[in-house]
Amino acid sequence: MAEIVGLILLAAILASFEIVVPGGILGLLAFAALIGASYLAYAPWGLGGSVLLFSGAGAGILLLVYFEFKLLGKSKFRNRFILSSAVTGRSESVHSTDEVIGAEGVTLTAMSPTGMIRIGDQKFEAFSRSGFLLKDQSIRVVSRDNFRLIIEKI
């Protein structure tokens, strides 16, 4: 009997945490715990008791999750874990073309060996072929690798 109650409580806890840890894994584990409790209830109470336990505990867990959503929606706790608006920012770096090869610029960050550089008035992500470079050092673009530039110290 203690195992059955323990599995039902485990299912309720796992279903409750599914709200803050999305992905479905905790919900599947809660369902498995509920199936395990029903399986253990079959021996003492038979098929009817097992089905009644599964239905009743499942309904109770669904009610718990429903009220948790209702209460969580009005709490300060919600703001820490649930995204309430869309992210509308954009990156400052520009995707480069082959025209920047040979261009000279300056490092905006320390290159260890990657960082940000400025060529003209545009920022680019870059990789230093010369190893570590300090901020504000003069560089030249020697090639391009997908979205970042390969640079060397002048």
N, C-alpha and C positions, 0 to 999 in steps of 0.2 A: 504494500500500500504506500509506503514511504517513497518507493521508486516512482510510482505513478504520479504522486503529487509533485515530486521533485522534477520530473520531466515536464509536467504542465507548467510549473513555475519557470523552468528554463525556457520553454517555448514562449511564455509571456515576456520574459526579459529580452530574449533575442528579437522578438517582434517589435518591442519598444525601441530597441537600439537601431533597428532598421531605418527609422526615421532620420537619425543623425548620421548614419553610415550607409548611404545608398549604394545600390549595386545588386541587391537581391540575395546575396549569399546568406546574410543573417536570417532573412525571411525563409529561405530554403531549409536552413538548419532548424528554425522554429517549427516548420512543418514536419521535419523529420523527428523532432522531439515529441511532437503531438502524435505522430504515427507510432512511435515507440511506446508512449503511454497507453495508447489504444491496444497495442499488441500485448502489453503486460496485463491489461484489464480483461483480456479475453479468457484467461484461465479461471479467475475467480467468478466472473460475472457472465461469461458467454458472449455470443455475438451481439445480442441486444445491448448489453451493458457496454461493450466495446464501442459500438456505433453511437450510443447515447453519450458516452464520455467524449468521443471525438467531436460530435456535433456541439455539445454543450461547451466544452473547453474552447473549441474553435470560435464559436459565437462570442464567448467571453473575451477572447483575445482580440477579435475584430472590434468589439465595443471598446476595449481598452485603447487600441490604436486610434480609433475614431475620436475618442475624447482627448487623447494625447495631441492629435492634430488640432482639435478645436482650442485646447488650452495653450498649446505651444504657439499658435498663431497670434495670441494676444500678449505674449510675454517678452521681456527683454532678452531672454535666452535665445529666442528665435533669430534675432538680429545677428548673433554671433555665428550661427550655423547655416542659415538659409539665405541665399542670394536674393535680394529684393529688387534689384534693378539690373539692366543689361550693361555690359562693359562697352563703352563707346569710344575709348581712346584709340590712338593709332601710334605706330612706331615712328620714331624720328629718322631711322636709317633708311636710305634709299637703295634700291636694288641697282647694281652697277651694270654697265654695258662694256664692251671691249674698247670703247673710246677713252676710258679713263686709264688704260694701260700706258705707262710712260709719264703720266701726270705726277706732279709733285704736290705734297701737302704737309700736314703737321699732325702729330699724334695728339688726340684729345685726352686719352687715358694712358696709363702705363701699359705697355704691350708685353704680356707675360705668358705666352707669345701672342695672345689675341687681345683685341681691344677695339676702340673706336678711333677713327681718323677723320680729318676734315680736308676735303679737296674743294677749293673755292668756297662756296657757301653751303655745301652738302656734306652730311655725315655718312660714313660708311663703316661697316664692320670689317676688320682686317686681321690678317695673320702675319706676324713678323718673321721673315726668313732670316733676319739678322739676330734672332734671339730676343732677349729682354731689352726693351727700349723705354726710356723715361717719357713722361708727359712733355709736350711741347718740343719734340725733336722733329727735325725735317726728314721726310721720307719720300720714296718714289715707288709708284705702283709698278710691279714687274709682271704680274699675271692676275688671273681671276679664277676662282674655284667656286662654282655655283653662285652662292649669294655673298661670298666674302672676297675681299681683295687680298692678294699676296704682295707684301711690301718689303722694302729693304731700306736700311739707313743710308742717308746721303752723306 
